[in-house]
Amino acid sequence: MSDRIVHCKKLDKDLPGLARAPYKNELGRLIYEQISAEAWQGWRTDSVKYINTYRVDLSSAEGQKFMFKQCALYFGFEDGDLAPTAFTPVAHDHDHDKH
């Protein structure tokens, strides 16, 4: 945890920032300067949905570009809509309880 406080663009409040930039590019710099560690953890959790839905190969340039784009959209550094994911909340359908 960092003692550095940032005004988090995602959560719109002052919170501890990341100890270092998560990526070695402009997006990483923006995240370091404007995104809290708490919001970053949210992205880390949500990013798995994109990786699983689109079977993203993070070792490929295309996969990295796709994930950087989703990350930039997630944090509001770019305008647009996030890619839809296959994730759906668990339905509380009581019909499945019947045997």
C-alpha positions as CSV (number, residue, x, y, z in Angstrom):
1,M,0.0,0.0,0.0
2,S,1.2,3.4,-0.9
3,D,1.1,6.5,1.3
4,R,0.6,8.6,-1.8
5,I,-3.0,9.9,-2.1
6,V,-4.6,10.5,-5.5
7,H,-8.0,11.8,-6.4
8,C,-9.4,8.7,-8.0
9,K,-11.0,9.3,-11.4
10,K,-13.0,6.1,-11.1
11,L,-14.4,6.4,-7.5
12,D,-14.3,10.3,-7.4
13,K,-12.6,10.4,-4.0
14,D,-9.2,10.8,-2.4
15,L,-7.6,7.4,-1.8
16,P,-4.2,5.8,-1.6
17,G,-2.7,5.4,-5.1
18,L,-0.6,2.6,-6.5
19,A,3.0,2.2,-5.5
20,R,4.1,2.2,-9.2
21,A,2.6,2.5,-12.6
22,P,1.0,-0.8,-13.6
23,Y,2.1,-0.5,-17.3
24,K,5.1,1.0,-19.0
25,N,3.1,3.2,-21.3
26,E,0.9,6.4,-21.2
27,L,-2.1,4.5,-19.9
28,G,0.1,3.2,-17.0
29,R,1.2,6.8,-16.2
30,L,-2.4,8.0,-16.2
31,I,-3.5,5.1,-13.9
32,Y,-0.6,5.8,-11.5
33,E,-1.5,9.5,-11.4
34,Q,-5.3,9.3,-11.3
35,I,-6.5,5.9,-10.1
36,S,-6.6,4.5,-6.6
37,A,-5.3,1.1,-5.5
38,E,-8.9,0.3,-4.6
39,A,-10.2,1.0,-8.1
40,W,-7.2,-0.8,-9.6
41,Q,-8.2,-3.9,-7.7
42,G,-11.7,-3.6,-9.2
43,W,-10.2,-3.6,-12.6
44,R,-8.1,-6.6,-11.8
45,T,-11.2,-8.5,-10.8
46,D,-13.3,-7.3,-13.7
47,S,-10.6,-7.8,-16.3
48,V,-10.9,-11.6,-15.9
49,K,-14.4,-11.3,-17.5
50,Y,-12.9,-9.9,-20.7
51,I,-10.0,-12.4,-20.7
52,N,-12.5,-15.3,-20.4
53,T,-15.2,-14.0,-22.7
54,Y,-12.8,-13.1,-25.6
55,R,-10.1,-15.7,-24.8
56,V,-7.6,-12.9,-24.8
57,D,-4.0,-14.0,-25.3
58,L,-2.1,-11.5,-23.1
59,S,1.2,-12.5,-24.7
60,S,0.0,-11.2,-28.2
61,A,0.1,-7.6,-29.3
62,E,-3.6,-7.9,-30.3
63,G,-4.6,-9.2,-26.9
64,Q,-2.6,-6.5,-25.1
65,K,-4.1,-3.7,-27.3
66,F,-7.6,-5.0,-26.6
67,M,-7.1,-5.1,-22.8
68,F,-5.4,-1.7,-22.8
69,K,-8.5,-0.3,-24.6
70,Q,-10.9,-1.9,-22.2
71,C,-8.8,-0.6,-19.3
72,A,-8.8,2.9,-20.7
73,L,-12.6,2.8,-21.1
74,Y,-13.1,1.3,-17.7
75,F,-11.3,4.1,-16.0
76,G,-12.8,6.8,-18.2
77,F,-9.6,7.8,-20.0
78,E,-11.4,7.1,-23.3
79,D,-15.0,7.6,-24.3
80,G,-17.0,4.7,-25.5
81,D,-18.6,1.5,-24.3
82,L,-16.7,-1.4,-22.8
83,A,-16.9,-4.7,-24.8
84,P,-19.8,-6.9,-23.6
85,T,-18.8,-9.8,-21.5
86,A,-20.4,-13.2,-21.1
87,F,-20.6,-12.5,-17.3
88,T,-24.1,-12.6,-16.0
89,P,-25.1,-12.2,-12.3
90,V,-26.3,-15.4,-10.7
91,A,-30.0,-15.7,-11.2
92,H,-32.0,-16.6,-8.2
93,D,-34.3,-19.0,-10.1
94,H,-36.2,-21.1,-7.6
95,D,-37.3,-23.6,-10.3
96,H,-33.8,-25.2,-10.1
97,D,-34.5,-26.2,-6.5
98,K,-37.2,-28.7,-7.5
99,H,-36.1,-32.2,-8.0
